[in-house]
Amino acid sequence: MVNLYKSNNDEEINVVPQDLLNMMNRMFRPTYWTRNDIRNLLKETWKLNPQNNGLTYIRYDLDFAGIFYQNNSVGRYFTIKKDFILNKRVEMLN
């Protein structure tokens, strides 16, 4: 996720659990995570809340060359701020 922020110079991104699952499967060896596991991580562990309604957002996809590109999508997305991810990264490294 840090690479996504660096490549796009965004301060926050909007994602649905399926977006994160797709990115993880492209970036890493396929794991045993499911969309519900990611949703639980976002809601219960990270205490993030999705939008109340399905709204339009910019979805980031990863091509086979490892480059992020944008698509328009609709969904009940979670907003994840850059500072939040950087703090989580520091916590994981400690």
C-alpha positions in Angstrom: 0.0 0.0 0.0 2.9 2.3 0.6 4.0 1.8 -3.0 0.5 2.8 -4.1 0.7 6.1 -2.2 4.2 6.8 -3.6 3.3 6.1 -7.2 0.2 8.3 -7.1 1.1 11.1 -4.6 -2.3 10.7 -3.0 -3.0 11.4 0.7 -5.8 8.9 0.8 -7.3 6.1 -1.3 -10.7 4.5 -1.4 -10.9 0.7 -1.6 -13.3 -2.1 -1.3 -12.1 -5.4 0.2 -12.1 -7.0 -3.3 -9.7 -4.3 -4.6 -7.2 -5.1 -1.8 -7.5 -8.9 -2.3 -6.8 -8.4 -6.1 -3.7 -6.3 -5.3 -2.4 -8.8 -2.8 -2.8 -11.7 -5.2 -0.9 -9.7 -7.9 1.9 -8.5 -5.7 2.4 -11.7 -3.6 2.1 -15.4 -3.9 -1.6 -16.2 -3.6 -2.6 -16.4 0.0 -5.5 -17.9 1.9 -7.0 -14.5 2.7 -10.6 -14.0 1.6 -12.6 -10.9 1.0 -14.3 -11.3 4.3 -10.9 -11.6 6.1 -9.9 -8.3 4.6 -13.3 -6.7 5.5 -12.8 -7.8 9.1 -9.3 -6.4 9.2 -10.6 -3.0 7.9 -13.6 -2.9 10.2 -12.7 -4.7 13.4 -8.9 -4.4 13.6 -8.3 -1.0 12.0 -11.7 0.4 13.1 -12.5 1.9 9.6 -16.1 2.3 8.4 -17.3 1.9 4.8 -19.5 4.5 3.1 -23.2 4.1 3.8 -24.2 3.9 0.2 -22.5 2.7 -3.0 -20.7 5.7 -4.3 -18.3 6.3 -7.2 -14.6 6.2 -6.4 -11.3 5.8 -8.1 -10.2 2.1 -8.0 -6.5 1.3 -8.4 -5.5 -1.8 -10.2 -2.1 -3.3 -10.7 -1.0 -4.4 -14.2 1.4 -7.3 -14.9 4.3 -4.9 -15.0 3.6 -3.8 -11.4 2.3 -0.4 -12.4 -0.8 1.0 -10.7 -3.5 2.5 -12.9 -6.9 4.1 -12.2 -10.4 3.0 -13.0 -13.8 4.4 -12.0 -15.9 2.1 -9.9 -18.9 2.1 -7.6 -19.1 0.5 -4.2 -19.2 1.0 -0.4 -15.6 1.8 -0.1 -13.3 2.4 2.9 -11.1 5.5 2.9 -7.6 4.8 4.0 -5.3 7.8 4.7 -1.6 7.7 3.9 -0.6 8.6 7.5 -2.7 5.8 8.8 -0.8 3.2 6.6 2.6 4.7 7.5 1.8 4.4 11.2 0.7 0.8 10.7 3.9 0.1 8.9 6.0 1.5 11.7 4.0 -0.6 14.2 4.7 -3.8 12.2 8.4 -3.0 12.0 8.7 -2.6 15.8 
